[in-house]
Amino acid sequence: MRDLKPICRVAVVQAAPVLFDTAAGLEKALGLIREAAQNGAELVVFPELFLPCYPYGMTFGFTVGHREESGRADWKRYYDNSLLVPGLETEALAAAAREAGLWLSIGVSERVAESGTLYNTNLIFAPDGRLAARHRKLKPTGAERVVWGDADRGFFPVAETPWGPMGSLICWESYMPLARVALYEKGVTLYLSPNTNDNEEWQATIRHIAIEGHCYFINCDMVFERSQYPADLNAQEEIARLPETVCRGGSCIVDPYGHYVTEPVWDREALIYADLDMNAVPASRMEFDACGHYSRPDVLRLEYEDR
């Protein structure tokens, strides 16, 4: 492992998106980036699908063998608020990273110019404004498949940072053992997890992954209320069945030994700061290095497409 910059000051953004409004959500994101930069952050991490939102609880009128036109209209509204990459919104995010001189990770709903497919995507921008990594979720979970397609390229990208390789898996991708190994094989020291998992079981998962990969696990969730859904969506009956607090957050950071660097934050927006001791990563791998001295490539091998 090459030498690592000894300290990484990270800001984890636990915030509510501006649901179904990318323009307003982008302004909020840019303001949070500026605030984090003013507090010395070198890495800023946003949740899954912060732009335009995670449409929790909505079916978009889609049931087995049947579609509702009112749901199709809500989906088209979501589609219209999804981002082209590159596009005007990514140019603004790149400029924000460049002006602040920091690394930026943010989850977006990506649409492509060549088709009508959406992707659940995580973008990582370098301090020079370059798009250093674009990761599309490999397999949308459950009914998410109505909204987003399977990743078709760039399956396990990592960004080479001063603190070592940094990669991301989105939400339940982290339950895919071989996907985790693909990141471990690339030597990730910073494992980013933009997600919408506000349950206690997830906390057990992330602590396990931090130990398994002997890396820092950056757990970034959002927090938002039922009242924040636009009142003119067609899916009002579905939305009315949601709890008052739709997503509680739980964002935190776990060190390479499985201990909380920052405890989970619940039920409120927050910018969560931490100074990560990057020397802990190689030190933690003394007795266990999942894809190094503790591996058995003569017995167990992972092969994957990485076009």
Helices and strands as residue ranges (DSSP letters): E 7-14, H 22-38, E 43-45, E 62-63, E 66-67, H 69-80, E 83-84, H 88-100, E 103-111, E 118-125, E 131-136, G 142-146, E 158-161, E 164-168, G 171-175, H 177-185, E 190-194, H 200-213, E 216-220, E 223-225, G 226-228, H 236-240, E 245-254, E 260-266, E 270-277, H 280-284
